Amino acid sequence: MAPLSLTTAKPCPFALPEGRTALVVIDMQKDFLLKNGYGYLQCPSEEVFEQVSSVIEPTAKAIAAARKLGLHVIHTREGHVSDLSDCPPTKRIRQATANPDRHKLVIGVEGPMGRLLVRGSDGHDIVDEVKPLKDEPVLDKPGKGSFYNTDFHQMLVSRGITHLLLAGVTTECCVATTFREANDHGFETCVLTDCTGGFDVPIVSATMDLFCAYDGLLGYNCTSKPLLELAATVSTIPPSVSEGVFDISIASLRNAYRTSNLTPAKVVEYIYEQISKPESAVVFSKIFDKNAALNALPEPVIVADVADMPYFYGIPFTVSENFDIENSKLVKDLLASGAILVGITKIEATGAGVAGVSNAEITSEYSAEYAAGGYSYGSSLAIAKGLGSFSLALDTDGSARIPAAFSGVVGYNVSKGLLPSDKIAKFCPSIDSVAIIATTVADARCVFAELRGQDLTDPYSVPDRAIPIKSVDFRGPTDGGFRFAVPDDLSLLSADYRTAFAAFVAKAKSLGGTQVEIDWSGFTKASKLVGPIMDVERKAFGIASVSPDPVVAKVQEAVSASASEVLAMKVFQDLDTLRALKTELYLKFEGAAGIDVIITPTAPYHPTLAELEANPVTVNADLSIFTKLANAFGMCSATMKADEYGPLKLPFGVMISGPMGIDGRMLDIAEALS
């Protein structure tokens, strides 16, 4: 698709970059748009109120156009929790104090449509004409602006959004406040002038002018006309999908369900055909009944029935054995969103290391001579074999990313605490992170974006306000540039890996990257400290029984011996040192001279089963040389296939890593380089 833009926007055309543009529909609630709502009760004039309500029709058309063009659509609602603890007295009583005759009913009191501006009341709901679809996010906000005391910034950057179209009410209040906040956060923002209105005509008019004033000091404005004209050029003829092999990526399936004759039944039939193949037997510890999986999902009769479907409707996925599927919030949220759980993937049950197992039946997808890697090997093999669109796994020190790299798929280690991790059996709880295994960075990203958020019942969950906020570069990594560092010691790399990594670094430079030299001494110190500390934690939380796999048993023995040599006092001393080293590392990401990401090979080499059996302890230590520090320092990282090498066309995986909470920027760069 050719680049889209609103050519008549002021002060100049407004770009609509594919995948990075969202229409944000602000507060189109009954309380503001219907008679007897909060806005009506405060409004000085019936005529003025009708002008505000008149934006419903053009806004509905703009939403339809945005959906047709494939833009993100996000809705907001202003309102407060029932005890009004998030509503400051200034907001609640200032107007009533200034003009008690007009403002007799204030926030929280009972009105004709329930308590005014209180979540859960009828008036708080969005009007029927612009109702959100089931896959469109709804942000509940306590303030005028969408960014205040919400996770709106994270909602946007997790999806890679850089450009915002604003519609909704009221122009001079919530729209204008969100507009100014968006400017401060770095987003390119354009207000659709015919899709917004307010309760004071002169102020509304002045606010409209302000949106594009001073040659775009704050942003843009435009009518919705060019948006509707762009949407009119998009074909709506639903194509048919041929029988046979499907593209089971999330984006492809979602599009096919909406626009073709493809149904979840056909996809599940295909997936279970693949599962029935002998080579798939090593992947699963449990396979769910095909008919039961489908019966839990309402099957549409015609394509139109799935126009309003939950985000993961009909998307097949797997989870590793670590997950309590009956009680895990992640799994329950996925099932509630229409995802189809086809099976539970195997893990190496002791969690002893990243080398994986020596079972001759559990090998690389590319060659029976090479190891599958990592204790979360089942999830990566499932995705490599096409047995699901994505998988959830657990990553300790590379135990999910390394098998992903060896399988040629994406392994995304989410910043610790950004995804709910309750009801997951952990081997190193202080550093274990949820990992998403997928075929593309984009798929891994959308799973993260839909599932992320604070879980108050999870002791490891990170509060939204503790996540760092960095300004968005609307240009993207390729045009806006990014800064990266690579390790100073690559001596463990095999010759093939060294060649492939050099080529990837050159590619990064050609796609907007600038390589920066940094002091790696802190990494070296941390690497020596983190291994024994992990061994102590593994000893405390791991499975005590000795693995029947001889390779794993030797790694277990080494872990146990290492843990036994560490005094309790030294654990706390080393943890304190690691905190200082983490601070030192994170400072390298600060300021204009700082780096955005670290780029490394995922592993230094891909061992054969023979090499693993000959020296399991050394191989296990070698493989995590790059991955373990991401966990120890709470970083986010994604591994992806960068190249192939040798006569077997084995995959070479690279890893892009960033500071905790900067997952959006890290994923932007990973997508640009994939």
SULJO-V185636 format. One line per field, one symbol per residue. phi: phi as a letter, one per 20 degrees, with the letter a starting at -180 (. if undefined). A space follows every 50 residues. Layout:
# SULJO-V185636
phi = ???
This chain:
# SULJO-V185636
phi = .fgdbefefdebgdfcfgmddcedeeledgfdddfmegfffeffbfffff fffffgffffffffffffenffccdccercffemfddfggffcgffffbf fedfddgnefdfdnffldgnfffffffgfcgfffddfceecedffeeflc dfgfgfffemfcccddcpcegfdfffffgfffffenefcceefedbbbeb gffgfffgffgdfllngdqccafegfffffffeefdfffedffofdeeff fffffffedcefcggfffgffffffffgfeffedebdeffffffffdfef ecggfdfddggegmefbcceffeeffcfffffffffenfdeeadefcffe mfadfnddffedcgfeafedffnlfeffffffffemeafbbdbdcecofd ffffffemdecdefggnedgcflcfdecgfcgcfdddbecfffgffffff dfpfdfedfefeggfeefdcgedffnffeenbdcccfecdffffgfffff fffffffgffdoecfcecfeffffffffefgfffffffffdfefffffff fffffgffffffffeefgffgfffffffffffgfffffeemfefeebddc ffcfadffffffffbffffgfffegeffffffdmeebcdbfdacbmfelf fdddcdcbfgneggfgfgffffee
